[in-house]
Amino acid sequence: MAARIQQALGDAKRVLNVGAGTGSYEPTGRCIAVEPSELMLSRRRPGSAPAVRAVAEQLPFPAQSFDAAIAIFTVHHWSDHRAGLAEVRRVAAGPIVVLTWDSDAFAQRFWLVRDYLPEAVATDRGLPSVSDIGAALGPHRVETLAVPHDCTDGFSAAYWRRPEMYLDPDARAAISNLALLPAGVVDRMAAALRADLDSGAWHRRNAELIDLEELDCGYRLLISDGRPGDDPRPADDSTRP
């Protein structure tokens, strides 16, 4: 997955990571990170890219000051995805790479949501869709990003072939989709999943997954060429305090 993101960035020498969190998928040695959360900034590993505390909707950089930008599992957290992506387009002269998910595909293909968390479908409906993000990006292409069975990142569908991980409170705490749901809903899911794992019902229902190397769970990579001419802002709106 990291290789696909790096490929989309091409040979960009100066990359902005917006909503960077702890720094997953940052290109080494050529990145500046933006993250509004002090907690996330405090958890960035030693040697991570330099980080600035700011929000996507008000990036503190001049126009076209980066060759490219990435936004990884973050747009759904922004207060205004249109304003945030307009800012990213303002400061990035080249490719913009956004990793998000297709809510319909996610609900249909990812067993945790389909069989145990119908409430997550309603939550997803209120978030920016792939088409919403694409409209704000301008000209772009969409690529499917399948999840490998041994994925080391702890996002929502990372454990699609390791269901027991969703019984681990620490693993669940790192998944924003679950954090948005009431604790009682998540506890009910965990109890039902534990019962199905103990009885063998989960394995019977999902037997076709056991030998798969990767799975399309609905994650999509949106890649915009980020041409400066597409910037919708006035020409003199080129800096931020």
C-alpha positions as CSV (number, residue, x, y, z in Angstrom):
1,M,0.0,0.0,0.0
2,A,2.8,2.4,0.8
3,A,4.5,1.6,-2.5
4,R,1.3,2.5,-4.4
5,I,1.2,5.9,-2.6
6,Q,4.8,6.5,-3.4
7,Q,4.3,5.6,-7.0
8,A,1.4,8.1,-7.2
9,L,3.7,10.8,-5.9
10,G,6.3,10.2,-8.6
11,D,9.5,12.1,-8.2
12,A,8.1,15.0,-6.1
13,K,10.8,16.4,-4.0
14,R,8.8,18.3,-1.4
15,V,5.6,16.6,-0.2
16,L,3.0,17.9,2.3
17,N,1.2,15.3,4.5
18,V,-2.1,16.9,5.5
19,G,-3.8,15.4,8.6
20,A,-0.6,13.4,9.1
21,G,-1.4,11.8,12.4
22,T,1.6,9.8,13.6
23,G,3.1,9.7,10.1
24,S,1.9,6.6,8.3
25,Y,2.9,6.4,4.6
26,E,5.0,9.6,4.8
27,P,7.8,9.6,2.1
28,T,11.1,9.6,3.9
29,G,13.3,12.7,3.6
30,R,11.0,14.8,1.5
31,C,7.9,15.5,3.6
32,I,6.4,18.2,5.8
33,A,3.5,17.2,8.1
34,V,0.5,19.1,9.1
35,E,-1.6,17.8,12.1
36,P,-4.0,19.7,14.4
37,S,-3.9,17.2,17.3
38,E,-1.2,17.6,20.0
39,L,-1.7,14.0,21.0
40,M,-1.0,12.8,17.5
41,L,2.0,15.1,17.2
42,S,3.4,13.7,20.5
43,R,3.2,10.2,19.2
44,R,5.2,10.8,16.0
45,R,8.3,8.6,16.0
46,P,11.8,10.1,16.4
47,G,13.1,10.9,13.0
48,S,9.7,11.6,11.5
49,A,9.1,14.4,9.1
50,P,9.0,18.0,10.6
51,A,5.5,18.7,11.7
52,V,3.4,21.9,11.9
53,R,0.3,22.2,14.1
54,A,-2.5,23.4,11.8
55,V,-5.7,22.4,10.1
56,A,-6.3,21.5,6.5
57,E,-8.7,24.4,6.0
58,Q,-6.0,27.0,6.8
59,L,-2.6,25.8,5.7
60,P,0.2,28.1,6.7
61,F,2.2,27.9,3.5
62,P,2.5,30.0,0.3
63,A,0.8,28.9,-2.9
64,Q,2.6,26.1,-4.8
65,S,5.2,25.7,-2.1
66,F,5.0,21.9,-2.4
67,D,5.5,19.6,-5.4
68,A,2.8,17.2,-4.1
69,A,0.5,16.4,-1.2
70,I,-1.0,13.4,0.5
71,A,-4.1,13.1,2.7
72,I,-4.3,9.6,4.2
73,F,-7.5,8.5,6.0
74,T,-8.1,12.0,7.1
75,V,-10.6,14.0,5.0
76,H,-13.5,12.5,6.9
77,H,-12.2,14.2,10.0
78,W,-12.0,17.7,8.5
79,S,-14.7,20.3,9.3
80,D,-15.0,21.3,5.7
81,H,-13.6,18.9,3.1
82,R,-14.1,21.4,0.2
83,A,-12.2,24.2,2.0
84,G,-9.5,21.8,3.1
85,L,-9.0,20.3,-0.4
86,A,-9.0,23.8,-2.0
87,E,-6.2,24.7,0.4
88,V,-4.3,21.6,-0.5
89,R,-4.7,22.4,-4.2
90,R,-3.5,26.0,-3.5
91,V,-0.2,24.8,-1.9
92,A,0.6,21.7,-4.0
93,A,1.8,22.3,-7.6
94,G,1.7,18.6,-8.5
95,P,0.0,15.4,-7.6
96,I,-2.5,15.2,-4.7
97,V,-3.1,11.7,-3.3
98,V,-6.1,11.0,-1.1
99,L,-6.7,7.7,0.5
100,T,-10.4,7.2,1.6
101,W,-13.1,4.5,1.2
102,D,-16.3,3.8,-0.8
103,S,-19.0,3.5,1.8
104,D,-21.2,1.2,-0.3
105,A,-18.4,-1.2,-1.2
106,F,-17.1,-1.1,2.4
107,A,-20.5,-2.1,3.8
108,Q,-21.0,-4.9,1.2
109,R,-17.5,-6.4,1.2
110,F,-16.2,-6.0,4.7
111,W,-17.7,-8.6,6.9
112,L,-17.3,-6.7,10.2
113,V,-19.6,-3.9,9.0
114,R,-21.9,-6.2,6.9
115,D,-22.5,-8.8,9.7
116,Y,-21.8,-7.1,13.0
117,L,-21.9,-3.3,12.7
118,P,-24.9,-2.0,10.6
119,E,-24.7,1.2,12.6
120,A,-21.4,2.0,10.9
121,V,-23.2,2.3,7.6
122,A,-25.3,5.2,8.9
123,T,-22.2,6.9,10.3
124,D,-20.4,6.6,6.9
125,R,-23.4,8.1,5.1
126,G,-22.7,11.4,6.8
127,L,-19.0,11.5,5.7
128,P,-17.6,12.9,2.4
129,S,-18.0,10.2,-0.3
130,V,-15.5,9.3,-3.0
131,S,-17.4,11.4,-5.4
132,D,-17.6,14.4,-3.0
133,I,-13.8,14.3,-2.6
134,G,-13.3,13.8,-6.3
135,A,-15.4,16.9,-7.1
136,A,-13.4,19.0,-4.7
137,L,-10.1,17.7,-6.1
138,G,-10.9,18.4,-9.7
139,P,-9.5,16.2,-12.5
140,H,-8.4,12.9,-11.0
141,R,-8.4,9.2,-11.3
142,V,-9.6,6.6,-8.8
143,E,-7.7,3.4,-8.1
144,T,-8.7,0.4,-5.9
145,L,-6.4,-0.2,-3.0
146,A,-6.7,-3.8,-1.8
147,V,-5.7,-4.6,1.7
148,P,-3.0,-7.4,2.2
149,H,-3.9,-10.1,4.6
150,D,-0.9,-9.3,6.9
151,C,-1.4,-5.5,6.8
152,T,0.6,-3.9,9.6
153,D,-1.4,-0.7,9.8
154,G,-4.3,-0.8,12.2
155,F,-7.1,0.9,10.2
156,S,-10.6,-0.5,10.1
157,A,-10.3,-3.4,7.6
158,A,-6.7,-4.2,8.2
159,Y,-7.6,-7.4,10.1
160,W,-10.1,-8.8,7.6
161,R,-8.4,-12.2,7.7
162,R,-7.5,-11.9,11.4
163,P,-10.9,-11.5,13.0
164,E,-9.7,-12.1,16.6
165,M,-7.9,-8.7,16.4
166,Y,-11.3,-7.0,16.7
167,L,-11.7,-8.5,20.1
168,D,-8.6,-6.6,21.3
169,P,-9.6,-3.3,23.0
170,D,-6.3,-1.7,22.0
171,A,-6.7,-2.6,18.4
172,R,-10.3,-1.3,18.4
173,A,-9.2,2.0,20.1
174,A,-6.9,2.8,17.1
175,I,-9.8,2.5,14.6
176,S,-11.6,5.8,14.1
177,N,-14.7,4.2,12.6
178,L,-15.2,2.3,15.8
179,A,-14.4,5.3,18.0
180,L,-17.3,7.2,16.3
181,L,-19.8,4.5,17.5
182,P,-21.4,4.3,21.0
183,A,-19.5,2.0,23.3
184,G,-22.5,-0.3,23.7
185,V,-22.6,-0.9,20.0
186,V,-19.0,-1.8,19.9
187,D,-19.3,-4.1,22.9
188,R,-22.2,-5.9,21.3
189,M,-20.2,-6.4,18.2
190,A,-17.3,-7.8,20.1
191,A,-19.6,-10.2,22.0
192,A,-21.3,-11.5,18.8
193,L,-18.0,-11.9,17.0
194,R,-16.4,-13.8,20.0
195,A,-19.4,-16.2,20.0
196,D,-19.1,-16.8,16.3
197,L,-15.4,-17.4,16.5
198,D,-15.9,-19.8,19.4
199,S,-18.6,-21.7,17.5
200,G,-16.9,-21.7,14.1
201,A,-19.7,-19.7,12.6
202,W,-17.4,-17.0,11.4
203,H,-15.1,-19.4,9.6
204,R,-18.0,-21.1,7.9
205,R,-19.5,-17.9,6.8
206,N,-16.2,-16.5,5.5
207,A,-14.4,-19.6,4.3
208,E,-13.6,-18.0,1.0
209,L,-11.4,-15.4,2.7
210,I,-9.0,-17.8,4.4
211,D,-6.7,-18.3,1.4
212,L,-6.9,-14.8,-0.1
213,E,-3.7,-12.8,-0.1
214,E,-5.5,-9.4,-0.4
215,L,-9.1,-8.1,-0.4
216,D,-10.9,-5.1,-1.9
217,C,-12.7,-3.7,1.2
218,G,-13.7,-0.5,-0.6
219,Y,-10.5,1.6,0.0
220,R,-9.9,4.0,-2.9
221,L,-6.9,6.1,-3.9
222,L,-7.8,9.4,-5.5
223,I,-5.0,10.9,-7.5
224,S,-5.2,14.4,-8.9
225,D,-2.6,16.0,-11.1
226,G,-3.0,19.1,-8.9
227,R,-2.4,21.5,-11.8
228,P,-2.1,25.1,-10.4
229,G,-4.4,26.3,-13.2
230,D,-7.2,24.4,-11.5
231,D,-6.9,26.4,-8.3
232,P,-10.3,28.0,-7.6
233,R,-8.9,30.7,-5.3
234,P,-8.2,34.3,-6.4
235,A,-4.6,34.9,-7.6
236,D,-3.7,37.2,-4.7
237,D,-4.9,34.6,-2.1
238,S,-1.5,33.0,-2.0
239,T,-0.4,33.0,1.6
240,R,-1.6,32.3,5.1
241,P,-0.4,33.9,8.4
